[in-house]
Amino acid sequence: MKIIFRLFAIGLFLVFFGFALKNTDEVVLHLFWNTSAKAPLILLLLAFFIAGAVLGVLAMTSTVLRYRQTLTRQKKETEQQRKAAETIARVRAQPPMPDAVMEQIGL
């Protein structure tokens, strides 16, 4: 499975590399206020792809941090519950004291 994934990755890289070699023509990107930028098409595509990826990561940052905070809180609660359950199990495992048994039956 690992070999198939690597072969697929290499094939995908070769396709994109061929795409990059075919699109080296300069294009003009018209910006605001009558400014423009000239660059090869593949560089512009790469720049916009990277900018989109960065914006996507920034958009997800608050959600991921909130999930991590919730997970940390739940782990602490689980640990406290586990310790309480161990304490209760330890107390129940101990035999009752003789005086306590006598008091329970009314002697």
Backbone as ProteinMPNN parsed JSONL, in Angstrom:
{"seq_chain_A": "MKIIFRLFAIGLFLVFFGFALKNTDEVVLHLFWNTSAKAPLILLLLAFFIAGAVLGVLAMTSTVLRYRQTLTRQKKETEQQRKAAETIARVRAQPPMPDAVMEQIGL", "coords_chain_A": {"N_chain_A": [[0.824, -1.188, 0.0], [1.965, 1.189, 0.766], [3.833, 1.529, -1.248], [2.198, 1.844, -3.48], [0.959, 4.265, -2.847], [3.183, 5.972, -2.872], [3.971, 5.743, -5.58], [1.722, 6.855, -6.784], [1.933, 9.473, -5.771], [4.344, 10.292, -6.938], [3.615, 10.179, -9.646], [1.581, 12.141, -9.671], [3.12, 14.375, -9.007], [4.743, 14.512, -11.311], [2.809, 15.091, -13.263], [1.912, 17.645, -12.419], [4.336, 18.999, -12.561], [4.864, 18.866, -15.298], [2.673, 20.394, -16.142], [3.469, 22.842, -15.088], [5.75, 23.352, -16.628], [4.599, 23.691, -19.109], [3.202, 26.057, -18.834], [4.653, 28.577, -18.835], [4.402, 31.046, -19.866], [4.286, 34.611, -19.743], [1.952, 36.413, -17.863], [-0.393, 39.073, -17.327], [-1.391, 40.484, -14.388], [-3.983, 42.326, -13.377], [-4.312, 44.715, -10.963], [-5.76, 46.608, -8.218], [-6.274, 50.22, -8.422], [-5.1, 50.876, -10.891], [-2.741, 49.356, -11.175], [-0.455, 46.786, -12.098], [0.827, 43.447, -12.447], [3.404, 41.524, -13.803], [4.052, 38.176, -14.448], [5.13, 34.738, -14.686], [2.582, 32.369, -15.491], [2.391, 30.014, -13.939], [3.712, 30.715, -11.59], [2.009, 32.658, -10.534], [-0.292, 31.093, -10.135], [0.7, 29.316, -8.224], [1.305, 31.107, -6.145], [-1.282, 32.059, -5.469], [-2.451, 29.673, -4.699], [-0.924, 29.009, -2.422], [-1.523, 31.245, -0.828], [-4.271, 30.822, -0.441], [-4.202, 28.4, 0.984], [-2.892, 29.227, 3.323], [-4.745, 31.106, 4.311], [-6.888, 29.379, 4.759], [-5.86, 27.744, 6.804], [-5.51, 29.665, 8.8], [-8.192, 30.353, 9.188], [-9.175, 28.053, 10.376], [-7.848, 27.925, 12.771], [-8.909, 29.004, 15.222], [-11.022, 27.234, 15.731], [-9.693, 24.783, 16.014], [-8.089, 25.323, 18.263], [-10.094, 25.726, 20.178], [-11.227, 23.146, 20.249], [-9.02, 21.714, 21.22], [-8.783, 22.836, 23.773], [-11.194, 22.014, 24.929], [-10.804, 19.247, 24.822], [-8.609, 18.952, 26.562], [-9.783, 19.792, 28.976], [-11.739, 17.777, 29.259], [-10.124, 15.526, 29.496], [-8.921, 16.034, 31.985], [-11.195, 15.931, 33.644], [-11.934, 13.259, 33.258], [-9.74, 11.961, 34.367], [-9.991, 12.758, 37.045], [-12.435, 11.507, 37.661], [-11.683, 8.854, 37.325], [-9.815, 8.56, 39.385], [-11.509, 8.969, 41.593], [-13.202, 6.764, 41.305], [-11.353, 4.697, 41.704], [-10.7, 5.156, 44.383], [-13.175, 4.683, 45.655], [-13.494, 1.979, 44.973], [-11.328, 0.886, 46.345], [-12.059, 1.416, 48.995], [-14.398, -0.096, 49.211], [-13.334, -2.626, 48.91], [-12.045, -3.179, 51.26], [-12.428, -5.012, 54.276], [-15.212, -4.701, 56.585], [-14.947, -2.935, 59.702], [-14.818, -4.557, 62.9], [-16.281, -3.332, 65.037], [-18.075, -1.741, 63.641], [-19.672, -3.643, 62.431], [-20.929, -4.774, 64.631], [-22.411, -2.607, 65.534], [-24.179, -2.331, 63.429], [-25.796, -4.587, 63.565], [-26.974, -4.22, 65.948], [-25.874, -4.793, 68.487]], "CA_chain_A": [[0.0, 0.0, 0.0], [2.868, 2.335, 0.831], [4.449, 1.67, -2.572], [1.172, 2.393, -4.375], [0.809, 5.681, -2.501], [4.372, 6.697, -3.36], [3.896, 5.802, -7.039], [0.691, 7.837, -7.095], [2.485, 10.796, -5.461], [5.333, 10.608, -7.98], [2.851, 10.458, -10.866], [0.93, 13.431, -9.51], [4.169, 15.388, -9.102], [5.148, 14.636, -12.71], [1.731, 15.779, -13.981], [1.956, 19.059, -12.072], [5.582, 19.555, -13.082], [4.622, 19.068, -16.732], [1.771, 21.539, -16.235], [4.266, 24.041, -14.827], [6.629, 23.6, -17.767], [3.787, 24.122, -20.251], [2.593, 27.36, -18.564], [5.679, 29.534, -18.448], [4.134, 32.339, -20.509], [4.013, 35.698, -18.807], [0.598, 36.959, -17.878], [-0.505, 40.339, -16.616], [-2.414, 40.481, -13.361], [-4.404, 43.704, -13.15], [-4.678, 44.922, -9.567], [-6.496, 47.845, -7.985], [-5.62, 51.513, -8.628], [-4.369, 50.835, -12.175], [-1.438, 48.694, -11.086], [-0.463, 45.45, -12.688], [2.024, 42.655, -12.191], [3.71, 40.539, -14.839], [4.746, 37.013, -13.908], [4.704, 33.501, -15.342], [1.288, 31.891, -15.022], [2.532, 29.003, -12.895], [4.067, 31.386, -10.332], [0.791, 33.27, -10.009], [-1.142, 30.013, -9.624], [1.325, 28.823, -6.994], [1.134, 32.135, -5.109], [-2.67, 32.071, -5.022], [-2.681, 28.415, -3.989], [-0.309, 29.144, -1.09], [-2.308, 32.22, -0.077], [-5.512, 30.156, -0.052], [-3.897, 27.427, 2.03], [-2.601, 29.975, 4.553], [-6.011, 31.648, 4.809], [-7.661, 28.252, 5.278], [-5.29, 27.355, 8.101], [-5.853, 30.727, 9.753], [-9.619, 30.282, 9.474], [-9.433, 26.89, 11.229], [-7.053, 27.988, 13.991], [-9.738, 29.192, 16.412], [-11.775, 26.005, 15.968], [-8.768, 23.767, 16.523], [-7.718, 25.696, 19.63], [-11.249, 25.469, 21.036], [-11.317, 21.694, 20.415], [-7.924, 21.292, 22.104], [-9.12, 23.257, 25.123], [-12.25, 21.112, 25.383], [-10.202, 17.934, 25.026], [-7.808, 19.023, 27.784], [-10.72, 19.827, 30.1], [-12.36, 16.465, 29.385], [-9.106, 14.599, 30.012], [-8.792, 16.287, 33.424], [-12.398, 15.404, 34.29], [-11.852, 11.803, 33.205], [-8.73, 11.553, 35.344], [-10.588, 12.923, 38.375], [-13.439, 10.459, 37.838], [-10.972, 7.588, 37.478], [-9.26, 8.541, 40.741], [-12.624, 8.787, 42.522], [-13.65, 5.373, 41.183], [-10.338, 3.861, 42.368], [-10.852, 5.347, 45.829], [-14.39, 3.974, 46.056], [-13.225, 0.541, 44.855], [-10.412, 0.531, 47.422], [-12.834, 1.433, 50.244], [-15.314, -1.238, 49.185], [-12.566, -3.867, 48.98], [-11.614, -3.402, 52.635], [-13.484, -5.608, 55.097], [-15.706, -3.751, 57.582], [-14.362, -3.017, 61.027], [-15.699, -5.352, 63.775], [-17.207, -2.474, 65.777], [-19.109, -1.283, 62.736], [-20.586, -4.763, 62.226], [-21.704, -4.924, 65.862], [-23.37, -1.52, 65.573], [-25.168, -2.551, 62.4], [-26.78, -5.604, 63.977], [-27.603, -3.743, 67.159], [-25.31, -5.354, 69.72]], "C_chain_A": [[0.875, 1.261, 0.0], [3.505, 2.591, -0.54], [3.453, 2.28, -3.555], [0.99, 3.884, -4.113], [1.988, 6.491, -3.031], [4.359, 6.815, -4.884], [2.843, 6.827, -7.474], [1.212, 9.254, -6.862], [3.508, 11.218, -6.531], [4.627, 10.946, -9.285], [2.176, 11.815, -10.809], [1.94, 14.571, -9.607], [4.582, 15.598, -10.556], [4.087, 15.354, -13.536], [1.783, 17.276, -13.693], [3.236, 19.733, -12.577], [5.467, 19.807, -14.583], [3.698, 20.249, -16.981], [2.547, 22.839, -16.04], [5.167, 24.365, -16.013], [5.853, 24.109, -18.978], [3.256, 25.552, -20.073], [3.618, 28.361, -18.053], [5.472, 30.902, -19.099], [3.836, 33.389, -19.444], [2.58, 36.171, -18.986], [0.599, 38.241, -17.061], [-1.673, 40.211, -15.642], [-2.751, 41.934, -13.052], [-4.939, 43.817, -11.724], [-5.473, 46.213, -9.44], [-5.627, 49.062, -8.248], [-4.673, 51.517, -9.835], [-2.948, 50.293, -12.039], [-1.574, 47.301, -11.667], [0.861, 44.754, -12.355], [2.182, 41.657, -13.324], [4.494, 39.409, -14.2], [4.322, 35.793, -14.715], [3.428, 32.97, -14.691], [1.437, 30.91, -13.863], [2.915, 29.628, -11.559], [2.857, 32.059, -9.703], [-0.15, 32.212, -9.435], [-0.599, 29.48, -8.299], [1.134, 29.823, -5.852], [-0.296, 32.155, -4.583], [-3.03, 30.775, -4.293], [-2.133, 28.505, -2.561], [-1.103, 30.131, -0.237], [-3.633, 31.605, 0.396], [-5.295, 29.149, 1.061], [-3.632, 28.131, 3.368], [-3.878, 30.549, 5.144], [-6.901, 30.54, 5.375], [-7.167, 27.801, 6.643], [-5.625, 28.402, 9.157], [-7.333, 30.69, 10.129], [-9.933, 29.133, 10.429], [-8.731, 26.968, 12.576], [-7.921, 28.123, 15.236], [-10.524, 27.928, 16.741], [-10.88, 24.93, 16.561], [-8.363, 24.072, 17.961], [-8.865, 25.438, 20.603], [-11.409, 23.967, 21.29], [-10.214, 21.172, 21.335], [-8.224, 21.65, 23.553], [-10.194, 22.335, 25.709], [-11.686, 19.731, 25.679], [-9.371, 17.903, 26.303], [-8.707, 19.014, 29.016], [-11.361, 18.452, 30.322], [-11.369, 15.414, 29.895], [-8.928, 14.776, 31.517], [-9.991, 15.725, 34.175], [-12.37, 13.881, 34.335], [-10.858, 11.284, 34.231], [-9.271, 11.685, 36.762], [-11.625, 11.842, 38.651], [-12.782, 9.096, 38.039], [-10.393, 7.467, 38.889], [-10.358, 8.332, 41.773], [-13.122, 7.348, 42.492], [-12.653, 4.426, 41.846], [-10.46, 3.963, 43.885], [-12.069, 4.587, 46.342], [-14.164, 2.468, 46.006], [-12.305, 0.067, 45.976], [-11.159, 0.464, 48.76], [-13.765, 0.236, 50.304], [-14.58, -2.562, 49.328], [-12.116, -4.175, 50.403], [-12.754, -4.039, 53.43], [-13.948, -4.604, 56.148], [-15.043, -3.986, 58.924], [-15.331, -3.791, 61.942], [-16.687, -4.499, 64.553], [-18.365, -2.022, 64.891], [-20.128, -2.388, 62.493], [-21.483, -4.916, 63.446], [-22.774, -3.823, 65.94], [-24.484, -1.731, 64.581], [-26.225, -3.583, 62.828], [-27.409, -5.283, 65.318], [-27.088, -4.337, 68.44], [-24.45, -4.389, 70.462]], "O_chain_A": [[0.573, 2.252, -0.665], [3.689, 3.742, -0.936], [3.817, 3.131, -4.366], [0.88, 4.674, -5.05], [1.802, 7.577, -3.579], [4.698, 7.867, -5.425], [3.059, 7.577, -8.427], [0.957, 10.145, -7.673], [3.52, 12.369, -6.967], [5.003, 11.904, -9.96], [2.195, 12.561, -11.788], [1.661, 15.606, -10.212], [4.754, 16.737, -10.99], [4.424, 16.144, -14.418], [1.706, 18.088, -14.615], [3.215, 20.9, -12.971], [5.917, 20.839, -15.081], [3.907, 21.018, -17.919], [2.311, 23.82, -16.745], [5.33, 25.534, -16.364], [6.387, 24.872, -19.782], [2.898, 26.197, -21.059], [3.464, 28.922, -16.969], [6.278, 31.812, -18.904], [3.231, 33.111, -18.408], [2.077, 36.307, -20.101], [1.469, 38.465, -16.219], [-2.793, 39.873, -16.028], [-1.921, 42.68, -12.533], [-5.876, 43.123, -11.331], [-5.819, 46.837, -10.443], [-4.401, 48.963, -8.295], [-3.587, 52.094, -9.788], [-2.047, 50.751, -12.741], [-2.66, 46.723, -11.717], [1.862, 45.393, -12.03], [1.216, 41.024, -13.75], [5.477, 39.643, -13.497], [3.272, 35.807, -15.357], [3.229, 33.11, -13.485], [0.674, 30.978, -12.9], [2.5, 29.141, -10.507], [2.693, 32.037, -8.484], [-0.737, 32.412, -8.371], [-1.362, 29.225, -7.367], [0.838, 29.431, -4.723], [-0.505, 32.258, -3.374], [-3.837, 30.795, -3.362], [-2.809, 28.12, -1.607], [-1.332, 29.882, 0.947], [-4.059, 31.852, 1.524], [-6.108, 29.051, 1.98], [-4.096, 27.679, 4.415], [-4.077, 30.485, 6.357], [-7.593, 30.752, 6.37], [-7.965, 27.51, 7.534], [-5.983, 28.057, 10.284], [-7.685, 30.969, 11.275], [-10.872, 29.235, 11.218], [-9.0, 26.142, 13.449], [-7.688, 27.418, 16.218], [-10.676, 27.586, 17.914], [-11.27, 24.245, 17.506], [-8.303, 23.164, 18.789], [-8.64, 24.983, 21.724], [-11.695, 23.557, 22.415], [-10.458, 20.276, 22.144], [-7.954, 20.862, 24.459], [-10.097, 21.927, 26.867], [-12.052, 19.112, 26.678], [-9.425, 16.926, 27.05], [-8.427, 18.311, 29.988], [-11.505, 18.018, 31.465], [-11.748, 14.515, 30.646], [-8.798, 13.794, 32.247], [-9.828, 15.109, 35.228], [-12.744, 13.283, 35.344], [-11.111, 10.276, 34.89], [-9.032, 10.811, 37.596], [-11.685, 11.315, 39.762], [-13.262, 8.28, 38.825], [-10.471, 6.407, 39.511], [-10.161, 7.592, 42.736], [-13.431, 6.775, 43.536], [-13.058, 3.455, 42.485], [-10.336, 2.961, 44.588], [-11.986, 3.914, 47.369], [-14.6, 1.751, 46.906], [-12.481, -1.034, 46.5], [-10.919, -0.438, 49.562], [-13.902, -0.384, 51.359], [-15.156, -3.53, 49.824], [-11.832, -5.331, 50.717], [-13.912, -3.651, 53.277], [-13.171, -3.745, 56.564], [-14.629, -5.101, 59.24], [-16.545, -3.686, 61.77], [-17.837, -4.906, 64.718], [-19.505, -1.934, 65.348], [-21.32, -2.11, 62.363], [-22.68, -5.163, 63.302], [-23.902, -4.077, 66.36], [-25.626, -1.356, 64.847], [-27.401, -3.456, 62.486], [-28.292, -6.008, 65.776], [-27.831, -4.38, 69.421], [-23.911, -4.725, 71.516]]}, "name": "protein", "num_of_chains": 1, "seq": "MKIIFRLFAIGLFLVFFGFALKNTDEVVLHLFWNTSAKAPLILLLLAFFIAGAVLGVLAMTSTVLRYRQTLTRQKKETEQQRKAAETIARVRAQPPMPDAVMEQIGL"}
